[in-house]
């Protein structure tokens, strides 16, 4: 063995010291290797913790209850504090704030502080830095326009539900390899609408979808009639003029109509 060779090569008086040193070194190396292996295994694509599985299942239950998710673009956070309350009172408790404006982070933070009943998420998340900013501001779920493996893995490691955008069977298969079961069909209407999504769903019966992009009051039922559609995302109940004015009554009324 390595320890025996070290002992034979050393003067007798030093044998015990060298053997002890070699043993310590071997143990330290084994420990380091085990740590690296655990780190590697914990970040392998498709590896989902029990915490993530529980969070995802809980979020799916919440989505299946509301079925419609307002997708808000906030140009100015000044008047947004009570808009979440208006939407929740109207029956829409899950709200996506898109990170397309400079006010998105502050809007998310203010709504989270003002309305604890709301389940707030961040959309249009393009990288892990944005994801971290959004979660720190109060986001409970992450939505992205495309399938970004880095964002997905970041969320998996932190047990944060994530809904990345897909539009083709190849992207769906990649999402499955990453361990996901909930996806966003985006942009829904531009990619063929309910009929296209139905065709994509067929080979993947274990997945759930949230179509977004072009979903309106007029085609809402066509999407929700698909068995694998858990909810839809839309903007018609959060018009820009009402958001800018902080008009709670309009948002409450539109939310009630959308949640029926």
Secondary structure, 3 states (H helix, E strand, C coil): CHHHHHHHHCCHHHHHHHHHHHHHHHHHHHHHHHHHHHHHHHCCCCCCCHHHHHHHHHHHHHHHHHCEEEEECCCCCCCCCCHHHHHHHCCCCEEEEECCCCCHHHHHHHHHHHCCCCEEEEECCCCHHHHHHHHHHCCCEEEECCCCHHHHHHHHHCCCEEEEEECCHHHHHHHHHCCCCEEEECCCCCCCHHHHHHHHHHCCCCCEEEEECCCCCCCHHHHHCCCCEEEEEECCCCCHHHHHHCCHHHHHHHHHHHHC
